[in-house]
Amino acid sequence: MYKHILVPVDGSDLSTKSFREGVELAKAIGARVTAVSVVIASHAPRGAGTAMLGKHVLEDAAEEYLKGVAAIAREAGVAVETFYVVGDSPHEEIIAAAKARGCDLICMGSHGRSLLAGLFLGNEAASVITGCRIPVLIIR
């Protein structure tokens, strides 16, 4: 059975729900959980935004959110690790994180859009499913 579950989180209600589901699964099967947040480099403030908000505003927000996510796992008695990565392609970063950390399952949320709609709406879950060989559990 699975020993190490990667759960990508982005601060949305759906990703928090996915994380809770991943934690419950991990608890039931004796696995550990790793939460990853992908900070999109192109969304970082530039110029006056950097001066006003600080250089690492998105990274700081990711770290703060990940602290709350880790507390959920600890409360459930599940071993947890959290980290964020900065990149331009969330699905590529998620796949790379799963491989680098030795995860044997990815548990992530999806809004339930069809693959065709996902092509136009940037469905990261569909891209993860088609881009890796690690099993993916989709939470809706």
LOKE-829979 format. One record per residue: x, y, z of N, C-alpha, C, CB in turn; residue number from 1. Coordinates in steps of 0.1 Angstrom, whole numbers, plus 2048, in hexadecimal, padded with zeros to 3 digits. Glycine has a CB too. Layout:
! residues N
{nX X nY Y nZ Z caX X caY Y caZ Z cX X cY Y cZ Z cbX X cbY Y cbZ Z seq NUM}
...
END
This chain:
! residues 140
{nX 808 nY 7F4 nZ 800 caX 800 caY 800 caZ 800 cX 809 cY 80C cZ 800 cbX 7F6 cbY 800 cbZ 80C seq 1}
{nX 803 nY 818 nZ 7FF caX 80A caY 824 caZ 7FE cX 811 cY 828 cZ 80C cbX 801 cbY 830 cbZ 7FA seq 2}
{nX 81D nY 82D nZ 80B caX 825 caY 831 caZ 816 cX 827 cY 840 cZ 818 cbX 832 cbY 82A cbZ 816 seq 3}
{nX 826 nY 847 nZ 80C caX 82A caY 855 caZ 80C cX 821 cY 85D cZ 802 cbX 839 cbY 858 cbZ 809 seq 4}
{nX 818 nY 865 nZ 807 caX 80E caY 86C caZ 7FF cX 812 cY 87B cZ 7FD cbX 800 cbY 86B cbZ 805 seq 5}
{nX 813 nY 87F nZ 7F1 caX 815 caY 88D caZ 7EE cX 807 cY 894 cZ 7EC cbX 81E cbY 88F cbZ 7E2 seq 6}
{nX 805 nY 89F nZ 7F3 caX 7F9 caY 8A7 caZ 7F1 cX 7FC cY 8B5 cZ 7ED cbX 7F0 cbY 8A6 cbZ 7FE seq 7}
{nX 7FA nY 8B9 nZ 7E0 caX 7FC caY 8C7 caZ 7DC cX 7F1 cY 8CF cZ 7E2 cbX 7FC cbY 8C8 cbZ 7CD seq 8}
{nX 7F5 nY 8DB nZ 7E8 caX 7EB caY 8E4 caZ 7EE cX 7EE cY 8F2 cZ 7E9 cbX 7EC cbY 8E4 cbZ 7FD seq 9}
{nX 7E3 nY 8FA nZ 7E7 caX 7E5 caY 907 caZ 7E2 cX 7DD cY 912 cZ 7EA cbX 7E0 cbY 908 cbZ 7D3 seq 10}
{nX 7D8 nY 90E nZ 7F5 caX 7D0 caY 917 caZ 7FE cX 7C1 cY 918 cZ 7FB cbX 7D6 cbY 925 cbZ 7FC seq 11}
{nX 7BD nY 911 nZ 7F1 caX 7AF caY 910 caZ 7EE cX 7A7 cY 907 cZ 7F7 cbX 7AC cbY 90C cbZ 7DF seq 12}
{nX 79A nY 908 nZ 7F8 caX 792 caY 8FF caZ 800 cX 794 cY 8F1 cZ 7FB cbX 784 cbY 903 cbZ 800 seq 13}
{nX 794 nY 8EF nZ 7EE caX 795 caY 8E2 caZ 7E8 cX 7A3 cY 8DB cZ 7EC cbX 794 cbY 8E3 cbZ 7D9 seq 14}
{nX 7AD nY 8E3 nZ 7EB caX 7BA caY 8DD caZ 7EF cX 7BB cY 8D9 cZ 7FE cbX 7C6 cbY 8E6 cbZ 7EB seq 15}
{nX 7B4 nY 8E1 nZ 806 caX 7B4 caY 8DE caZ 814 cX 7AC cY 8D1 cZ 816 cbX 7AE cbY 8EA cbZ 81C seq 16}
{nX 7A1 nY 8D0 nZ 80F caX 799 caY 8C4 caZ 810 cX 7A1 cY 8B8 cZ 80B cbX 78C cbY 8C5 cbZ 807 seq 17}
{nX 7A8 nY 8BA nZ 800 caX 7B1 caY 8AF caZ 7FB cX 7BB cY 8AB cZ 805 cbX 7B8 cbY 8B3 cbZ 7EE seq 18}
{nX 7C1 nY 8B5 nZ 80C caX 7CB caY 8B2 caZ 816 cX 7C5 cY 8AA cZ 821 cbX 7D2 cbY 8BF cbZ 81B seq 19}
{nX 7B9 nY 8AE nZ 826 caX 7B3 caY 8A7 caZ 831 cX 7B0 cY 898 cZ 82D cbX 7A5 cbY 8AE cbZ 835 seq 20}
{nX 7AB nY 896 nZ 820 caX 7A9 caY 889 caZ 81B cX 7B6 cY 881 cZ 81A cbX 7A2 cbY 889 cbZ 80D seq 21}
{nX 7C1 nY 887 nZ 816 caX 7CE caY 880 caZ 815 cX 7D2 cY 87C cZ 823 cbX 7D8 cbY 889 cbZ 80F seq 22}
{nX 7D0 nY 885 nZ 82D caX 7D4 caY 882 caZ 83B cX 7CC cY 876 cZ 840 cbX 7D2 cbY 88E cbZ 844 seq 23}
{nX 7BF nY 876 nZ 83D caX 7B7 caY 86B caZ 842 cX 7BB cY 85E cZ 83C cbX 7A8 cbY 86E cbZ 83F seq 24}
{nX 7BE nY 85E nZ 82F caX 7C3 caY 852 caZ 828 cX 7D0 cY 84E cZ 82E cbX 7C5 cbY 855 cbZ 819 seq 25}
{nX 7D9 nY 857 nZ 830 caX 7E6 caY 854 caZ 836 cX 7E5 cY 84E cZ 844 cbX 7EF cbY 861 cbZ 837 seq 26}
{nX 7DC nY 853 nZ 84C caX 7D9 caY 84E caZ 859 cX 7D4 cY 840 cZ 859 cbX 7CF cbY 857 cbZ 861 seq 27}
{nX 7CB nY 83D nZ 84F caX 7C5 caY 830 caZ 84E cX 7CF cY 825 cZ 84A cbX 7B9 cbY 830 cbZ 844 seq 28}
{nX 7D9 nY 829 nZ 842 caX 7E2 caY 81F caZ 83C cX 7F0 cY 820 cZ 842 cbX 7E3 cbY 820 cbZ 82D seq 29}
{nX 7F2 nY 829 nZ 84B caX 7FF caY 82B caZ 852 cX 80A cY 831 cZ 849 cbX 804 cbY 81D cbZ 856 seq 30}
{nX 805 nY 83B nZ 840 caX 80F caY 842 caZ 837 cX 812 cY 84F cZ 83D cbX 809 cbY 843 cbZ 829 seq 31}
{nX 81C nY 856 nZ 837 caX 81F caY 864 caZ 83B cX 81A cY 86D cZ 82F cbX 82E cbY 865 cbZ 83D seq 32}
{nX 81A nY 87A nZ 832 caX 814 caY 883 caZ 828 cX 81F cY 88F cZ 826 cbX 807 cbY 889 cbZ 82D seq 33}
{nX 820 nY 893 nZ 81A caX 828 caY 89F caZ 817 cX 81F cY 8A8 cZ 80F cbX 835 cbY 89B cbZ 80F seq 34}
{nX 81E nY 8B5 nZ 814 caX 817 caY 8BF caZ 80D cX 820 cY 8C8 cZ 806 cbX 80E cbY 8C7 cbZ 817 seq 35}
{nX 81D nY 8CB nZ 7F9 caX 825 caY 8D4 caZ 7F1 cX 81C cY 8DF cZ 7EC cbX 82C cbY 8CD cbZ 7E5 seq 36}
{nX 821 nY 8EB nZ 7ED caX 81A caY 8F7 caZ 7E7 cX 824 cY 8FC cZ 7DC cbX 817 cbY 902 cbZ 7F2 seq 37}
{nX 81E nY 8FE nZ 7D0 caX 825 caY 904 caZ 7C5 cX 823 cY 913 cZ 7C4 cbX 822 cbY 8FD cbZ 7B8 seq 38}
{nX 82D nY 91A nZ 7C6 caX 82C caY 929 caZ 7C5 cX 830 cY 92C cZ 7B7 cbX 836 cbY 930 cbZ 7CF seq 39}
{nX 826 nY 932 nZ 7B0 caX 828 caY 936 caZ 7A2 cX 831 cY 942 cZ 7A1 cbX 81B cbY 938 cbZ 79A seq 40}
{nX 83D nY 940 nZ 79B caX 847 caY 94B caZ 79A cX 841 cY 957 cZ 793 cbX 853 cbY 946 cbZ 793 seq 41}
{nX 839 nY 955 nZ 789 caX 834 caY 961 caZ 781 cX 82A cY 969 cZ 788 cbX 82F cbY 95C cbZ 774 seq 42}
{nX 825 nY 964 nZ 794 caX 81B caY 96B caZ 79C cX 821 cY 974 cZ 7A6 cbX 811 cbY 961 cbZ 7A2 seq 43}
{nX 82E nY 973 nZ 7A8 caX 835 caY 97B caZ 7B2 cX 834 cY 98A cZ 7AF cbX 844 cbY 976 cbZ 7B4 seq 44}
{nX 832 nY 992 nZ 7B9 caX 832 caY 9A0 caZ 7B6 cX 83F cY 9A6 cZ 7B1 cbX 82D cbY 9A8 cbZ 7C2 seq 45}
{nX 83E nY 9B0 nZ 7A8 caX 84A caY 9B6 caZ 7A3 cX 84A cY 9C5 cZ 7A6 cbX 84C cbY 9B3 cbZ 793 seq 46}
{nX 855 nY 9CB nZ 7A5 caX 856 caY 9DA caZ 7A6 cX 850 cY 9DF cZ 7B3 cbX 84F cbY 9E0 cbZ 79B seq 47}
{nX 847 nY 9E8 nZ 7B3 caX 841 caY 9EE caZ 7BE cX 83A cY 9E3 cZ 7C7 cbX 836 cbY 9F9 cbZ 7BA seq 48}
{nX 834 nY 9D9 nZ 7C1 caX 82E caY 9CE caZ 7C9 cX 838 cY 9C8 cZ 7D2 cbX 828 cbY 9C4 cbZ 7C0 seq 49}
{nX 844 nY 9C5 nZ 7CD caX 84E caY 9BF caZ 7D6 cX 852 cY 9C8 cZ 7E1 cbX 85B cbY 9BC cbZ 7CD seq 50}
{nX 853 nY 9D5 nZ 7DE caX 857 caY 9DF caZ 7E9 cX 84C cY 9E0 cZ 7F3 cbX 85A cbY 9ED cbZ 7E2 seq 51}
{nX 840 nY 9DF nZ 7EF caX 835 caY 9E1 caZ 7F9 cX 832 cY 9D4 cZ 801 cbX 828 cbY 9E6 cbZ 7F2 seq 52}
{nX 832 nY 9C9 nZ 7FA caX 82E caY 9BC caZ 800 cX 83A cY 9B4 cZ 805 cbX 826 cbY 9B4 cbZ 7F6 seq 53}
{nX 845 nY 9B6 nZ 801 caX 851 caY 9AE caZ 805 cX 855 cY 9A5 cZ 7F9 cbX 84E cbY 9A6 cbZ 811 seq 54}
{nX 861 nY 9A1 nZ 7F9 caX 867 caY 999 caZ 7EE cX 861 cY 98B cZ 7ED cbX 876 cbY 999 cbZ 7F0 seq 55}
{nX 85E nY 985 nZ 7F8 caX 85A caY 977 caZ 7F8 cX 84B cY 976 cZ 7FD cbX 863 cbY 96F cbZ 801 seq 56}
{nX 842 nY 97E nZ 7F9 caX 835 caY 97E caZ 7FE cX 82E cY 971 cZ 7FB cbX 82D cbY 989 cbZ 7F8 seq 57}
{nX 82F nY 96B nZ 7EF caX 828 caY 95F caZ 7EC cX 82F cY 953 cZ 7F3 cbX 829 cbY 95C cbZ 7DD seq 58}
{nX 83C nY 953 nZ 7F4 caX 843 caY 948 caZ 7FC cX 83E cY 948 cZ 80A cbX 852 cbY 94A cbZ 7FA seq 59}
{nX 83E nY 955 nZ 810 caX 839 caY 956 caZ 81E cX 82B cY 951 cZ 820 cbX 83B cbY 965 cbZ 823 seq 60}
{nX 822 nY 954 nZ 817 caX 815 caY 950 caZ 817 cX 814 cY 940 cZ 816 cbX 80C cbY 956 cbZ 80C seq 61}
{nX 81C nY 93B nZ 80E caX 81C caY 92C caZ 80C cX 821 cY 925 cZ 819 cbX 825 cbY 928 cbZ 800 seq 62}
{nX 82C nY 92B nZ 81F caX 831 caY 925 caZ 82C cX 826 cY 926 cZ 837 cbX 83D cbY 92D cbZ 830 seq 63}
{nX 81F nY 931 nZ 837 caX 815 caY 933 caZ 842 cX 80A cY 929 cZ 840 cbX 80F cbY 941 cbZ 842 seq 64}
{nX 805 nY 927 nZ 833 caX 7FA caY 91E caZ 831 cX 7FF cY 90F cZ 834 cbX 7F6 cbY 91F cbZ 822 seq 65}
{nX 80B nY 90C nZ 830 caX 811 caY 8FF caZ 833 cX 812 cY 8FC cZ 842 cbX 81E cbY 8FD cbZ 82C seq 66}
{nX 814 nY 906 nZ 84A caX 814 caY 903 caZ 858 cX 806 cY 8FE cZ 85D cbX 818 cbY 910 cbZ 860 seq 67}
{nX 7FC nY 904 nZ 858 caX 7EE caY 900 caZ 85B cX 7EB cY 8F2 cZ 856 cbX 7E4 cbY 90A cbZ 856 seq 68}
{nX 7F0 nY 8EF nZ 84A caX 7EE caY 8E2 caZ 845 cX 7F5 cY 8D7 cZ 84D cbX 7F3 cbY 8E2 cbZ 836 seq 69}
{nX 801 nY 8DA nZ 851 caX 809 caY 8D1 caZ 859 cX 802 cY 8CE cZ 866 cbX 817 cbY 8D6 cbZ 85C seq 70}
{nX 7FB nY 8D8 nZ 86C caX 7F4 caY 8D6 caZ 879 cX 7E9 cY 8CD cZ 877 cbX 7EF cbY 8E4 cbZ 87E seq 71}
{nX 7E2 nY 8CD nZ 86C caX 7D7 caY 8C3 caZ 869 cX 7DC cY 8B5 cZ 86A cbX 7D1 cbY 8C6 cbZ 85B seq 72}
{nX 7E8 nY 8B2 nZ 864 caX 7ED caY 8A5 caZ 864 cX 7F2 cY 8A1 cZ 872 cbX 7F9 cbY 8A4 cbZ 85A seq 73}
{nX 7F9 nY 8AA nZ 878 caX 7FE caY 8A7 caZ 886 cX 7F2 cY 8A4 cZ 88F cbX 806 cbY 8B2 cbZ 88B seq 74}
{nX 7E7 nY 8AB nZ 88E caX 7DB caY 8A9 caZ 896 cX 7D6 cY 89B cZ 894 cbX 7D1 cbY 8B3 cbZ 893 seq 75}
{nX 7D7 nY 896 nZ 888 caX 7D2 caY 889 caZ 884 cX 7DD cY 87E cZ 888 cbX 7CF cbY 888 cbZ 876 seq 76}
{nX 7E8 nY 882 nZ 88C caX 7F3 caY 878 caZ 88F cX 7FA cY 873 cZ 883 cbX 7ED cbY 86D cbZ 897 seq 77}
{nX 7FA nY 87A nZ 879 caX 801 caY 876 caZ 86C cX 80E cY 87E cZ 86A cbX 7F7 cbY 878 cbZ 860 seq 78}
{nX 819 nY 877 nZ 867 caX 825 caY 87D caZ 864 cX 824 cY 886 cZ 858 cbX 831 cbY 872 cbZ 862 seq 79}
{nX 829 nY 892 nZ 859 caX 827 caY 89C caZ 84E cX 834 cY 8A4 cZ 84C cbX 81C cbY 8A5 cbZ 852 seq 80}
{nX 836 nY 8A7 nZ 83F caX 841 caY 8B0 caZ 83B cX 83A cY 8BA cZ 831 cbX 84C cbY 8A8 cbZ 834 seq 81}
{nX 83E nY 8C6 nZ 832 caX 839 caY 8D0 caZ 829 cX 844 cY 8D8 cZ 822 cbX 82F cbY 8DA cbZ 830 seq 82}
{nX 842 nY 8DD nZ 816 caX 84C caY 8E5 caZ 80F cX 845 cY 8EC cZ 804 cbX 858 cbY 8DD cbZ 80B seq 83}
{nX 84B nY 8F7 nZ 7FF caX 846 caY 8FD caZ 7F3 cX 851 cY 8FE cZ 7E9 cbX 841 cbY 90B cbZ 7F6 seq 84}
{nX 84D nY 8FF nZ 7DC caX 857 caY 901 caZ 7D1 cX 852 cY 90D cZ 7C9 cbX 858 cbY 8F4 cbZ 7C8 seq 85}
{nX 85C nY 913 nZ 7C3 caX 858 caY 91E caZ 7BA cX 85A cY 919 cZ 7AC cbX 861 cbY 92B cbZ 7BD seq 86}
{nX 850 nY 91B nZ 7A3 caX 851 caY 917 caZ 795 cX 846 cY 91D cZ 78D cbX 851 cbY 908 cbZ 795 seq 87}
{nX 846 nY 91A nZ 780 caX 83C caY 91F caZ 777 cX 832 cY 915 cZ 773 cbX 843 cbY 925 cbZ 76B seq 88}
{nX 834 nY 908 nZ 776 caX 82B caY 8FD caZ 772 cX 828 cY 8F5 cZ 77E cbX 832 cbY 8F5 cbZ 767 seq 89}
{nX 81C nY 8F7 nZ 784 caX 818 caY 8EF caZ 790 cX 819 cY 8E0 cZ 78E cbX 80B cbY 8F3 cbZ 794 seq 90}
{nX 813 nY 8DB nZ 783 caX 813 caY 8CD caZ 781 cX 821 cY 8C7 cZ 780 cbX 80B cbY 8C9 cbZ 775 seq 91}
{nX 82A nY 8CE nZ 779 caX 838 caY 8C9 caZ 778 cX 83F cY 8C9 cZ 786 cbX 840 cbY 8D2 cbZ 76E seq 92}
{nX 83C nY 8D3 nZ 78E caX 842 caY 8D4 caZ 79B cX 83D cY 8C9 cZ 7A4 cbX 840 cbY 8E2 cbZ 7A1 seq 93}
{nX 830 nY 8C7 nZ 7A3 caX 829 caY 8BC caZ 7AB cX 82F cY 8AE cZ 7A8 cbX 81A cbY 8BC cbZ 7A9 seq 94}
{nX 831 nY 8AC nZ 79B caX 836 caY 89F caZ 797 cX 845 cY 89E cZ 79B cbX 835 cbY 89D cbZ 787 seq 95}
{nX 84C nY 8A8 nZ 79A caX 85B caY 8A8 caZ 79E cX 85C cY 8A6 cZ 7AD cbX 862 cbY 8B5 cbZ 799 seq 96}
{nX 853 nY 8AD nZ 7B4 caX 853 caY 8AB caZ 7C3 cX 850 cY 89D cZ 7C7 cbX 849 cbY 8B5 cbZ 7C9 seq 97}
{nX 846 nY 897 nZ 7C1 caX 842 caY 889 caZ 7C4 cX 84E cY 87F cZ 7C1 cbX 836 cbY 885 cbZ 7BC seq 98}
{nX 855 nY 881 nZ 7B6 caX 860 caY 879 caZ 7B3 cX 86C cY 87B cZ 7BC cbX 865 cbY 87B cbZ 7A4 seq 99}
{nX 86F nY 888 nZ 7BF caX 87B caY 88B caZ 7C7 cX 879 cY 886 cZ 7D6 cbX 87D cbY 89A cbZ 7C7 seq 100}
{nX 86C nY 886 nZ 7DA caX 86A caY 883 caZ 7E8 cX 866 cY 874 cZ 7EA cbX 85E cbY 88B cbZ 7EE seq 101}
{nX 866 nY 86D nZ 7DF caX 862 caY 85E caZ 7E0 cX 854 cY 85B cZ 7E3 cbX 86B cbY 858 cbZ 7EA seq 102}
{nX 84B nY 864 nZ 7DF caX 83D caY 862 caZ 7E2 cX 837 cY 857 cZ 7D8 cbX 835 cbY 86F cbZ 7E0 seq 103}
{nX 82E nY 84F nZ 7DE caX 828 caY 844 caZ 7D6 cX 819 cY 847 cZ 7D3 cbX 82A cbY 837 cbZ 7DD seq 104}
{nX 814 nY 852 nZ 7D7 caX 806 caY 857 caZ 7D4 cX 806 cY 866 cZ 7D4 cbX 7FC cbY 850 cbZ 7DD seq 105}
{nX 7FF nY 86C nZ 7CB caX 7FC caY 87A caZ 7CB cX 7ED cY 87B cZ 7CD cbX 800 cbY 881 cbZ 7BE seq 106}
{nX 7E9 nY 883 nZ 7D7 caX 7DB caY 885 caZ 7DB cX 7D8 cY 894 cZ 7D9 cbX 7D7 cbY 880 cbZ 7E9 seq 107}
{nX 7D0 nY 897 nZ 7CF caX 7CD caY 8A5 caZ 7CC cX 7BF cY 8A8 cZ 7C8 cbX 7D7 cbY 8AA cbZ 7C1 seq 108}
{nX 7BC nY 8B5 nZ 7C9 caX 7AE caY 8B9 caZ 7C6 cX 7AD cY 8BC cZ 7B7 cbX 7AA cbY 8C5 cbZ 7CE seq 109}
{nX 7A0 nY 8BB nZ 7B3 caX 79D caY 8BE caZ 7A5 cX 78F cY 8C4 cZ 7A6 cbX 79E cbY 8B2 cbZ 79B seq 110}
{nX 78D nY 8CE nZ 79E caX 77F caY 8D5 caZ 79D cX 775 cY 8CC cZ 795 cbX 780 cbY 8E2 cbZ 798 seq 111}
{nX 77A nY 8C1 nZ 790 caX 771 caY 8B8 caZ 788 cX 76E cY 8BC cZ 77A cbX 764 cbY 8B7 cbZ 790 seq 112}
{nX 776 nY 8C5 nZ 775 caX 775 caY 8C9 caZ 767 cX 779 cY 8BD cZ 75E cbX 77D cbY 8D6 cbZ 764 seq 113}
{nX 772 nY 8BD nZ 753 caX 776 caY 8B2 caZ 749 cX 784 cY 8B5 cZ 744 cbX 76C cbY 8B1 cbZ 73D seq 114}
{nX 78A nY 8AB nZ 73E caX 798 caY 8AD caZ 738 cX 798 cY 8B8 cZ 72E cbX 79D cbY 8A0 cbZ 733 seq 115}
{nX 78D nY 8B8 nZ 726 caX 78C caY 8C2 caZ 71B cX 78C cY 8D0 cZ 721 cbX 780 cbY 8C0 cbZ 712 seq 116}
{nX 783 nY 8D2 nZ 72C caX 783 caY 8DF caZ 732 cX 790 cY 8E2 cZ 739 cbX 777 cbY 8DF cbZ 73D seq 117}
{nX 797 nY 8D8 nZ 73E caX 7A4 caY 8D9 caZ 745 cX 7AE cY 8DF cZ 73B cbX 7A8 cbY 8CC cbZ 74A seq 118}
{nX 7AD nY 8DB nZ 72F caX 7B7 caY 8E1 caZ 725 cX 7B6 cY 8F0 cZ 724 cbX 7B4 cbY 8DB cbZ 717 seq 119}
{nX 7AA nY 8F5 nZ 726 caX 7A8 caY 904 caZ 725 cX 7AA cY 90A cZ 732 cbX 79B cbY 907 cbZ 71F seq 120}
{nX 7A7 nY 903 nZ 73D caX 7A7 caY 909 caZ 74A cX 7B4 cY 906 cZ 752 cbX 79B cbY 905 cbZ 752 seq 121}
{nX 7BD nY 8FF nZ 74C caX 7C9 caY 8FC caZ 753 cX 7C8 cY 8F2 cZ 75E cbX 7CF cbY 908 cbZ 758 seq 122}
{nX 7C1 nY 8E7 nZ 75C caX 7BE caY 8DD caZ 766 cX 7CB cY 8D6 cZ 76A cbX 7B4 cbY 8D3 cbZ 762 seq 123}
{nX 7D0 nY 8DA nZ 776 caX 7DD caY 8D4 caZ 77B cX 7DC cY 8C6 cZ 77E cbX 7E2 cbY 8DC cbZ 787 seq 124}
{nX 7D0 nY 8C1 nZ 783 caX 7CE caY 8B3 caZ 787 cX 7CF cY 8AB cZ 77A cbX 7C1 cbY 8B1 cbZ 78D seq 125}
{nX 7C9 nY 8AF nZ 76F caX 7CA caY 8A7 caZ 763 cX 7D8 cY 8A6 cZ 75E cbX 7C1 cbY 8AD cbZ 758 seq 126}
{nX 7E0 nY 8B1 nZ 75F caX 7EE caY 8B1 caZ 75B cX 7F6 cY 8A8 cZ 764 cbX 7F3 cbY 8C0 cbZ 75C seq 127}
{nX 7F3 nY 8A8 nZ 771 caX 7FB caY 89F caZ 779 cX 7F8 cY 890 cZ 776 cbX 7F7 cbY 8A1 cbZ 788 seq 128}
{nX 7EB nY 88D nZ 774 caX 7E7 caY 880 caZ 770 cX 7EE cY 87B cZ 763 cbX 7D8 cbY 87F cbZ 76E seq 129}
{nX 7EE nY 883 nZ 759 caX 7F4 caY 87F caZ 74C cX 803 cY 880 cZ 74C cbX 7EE cbY 887 cbZ 741 seq 130}
{nX 809 nY 888 nZ 756 caX 817 caY 88A caZ 755 cX 820 cY 881 cZ 75E cbX 81A cbY 898 cbZ 758 seq 131}
{nX 81A nY 879 nZ 766 caX 822 caY 871 caZ 76F cX 81D cY 862 cZ 770 cbX 823 cbY 877 cbZ 77D seq 132}
{nX 826 nY 85A nZ 775 caX 822 caY 84C caZ 777 cX 81E cY 848 cZ 785 cbX 82E cbY 843 cbZ 773 seq 133}
{nX 81F nY 852 nZ 78E caX 81B caY 850 caZ 79C cX 80C cY 850 cZ 79C cbX 821 cbY 85A cbZ 7A5 seq 134}
{nX 805 nY 847 nZ 7A4 caX 7F7 caY 847 caZ 7A5 cX 7F2 cY 855 cZ 7AA cbX 7F2 cbY 83C cbZ 7AE seq 135}
{nX 7E6 nY 859 nZ 7A5 caX 7E1 caY 866 caZ 7AA cX 7D2 cY 864 cZ 7AE cbX 7E1 cbY 870 cbZ 79E seq 136}
{nX 7D0 nY 868 nZ 7BB caX 7C2 caY 868 caZ 7C0 cX 7BC cY 876 cZ 7BF cbX 7C2 cbY 862 cbZ 7CF seq 137}
{nX 7B1 nY 877 nZ 7B8 caX 7AB caY 884 caZ 7B6 cX 79F cY 886 cZ 7C0 cbX 7A6 cbY 885 cbZ 7A8 seq 138}
{nX 79F nY 891 nZ 7C7 caX 795 caY 894 caZ 7D1 cX 78D cY 8A0 cZ 7CB cbX 79B cbY 899 cbZ 7DF seq 139}
{nX 77F nY 89E nZ 7CB caX 776 caY 8A8 caZ 7C6 cX 76D cY 8AD cZ 7D0 cbX 76F cbY 8A4 cbZ 7B9 seq 140}
END
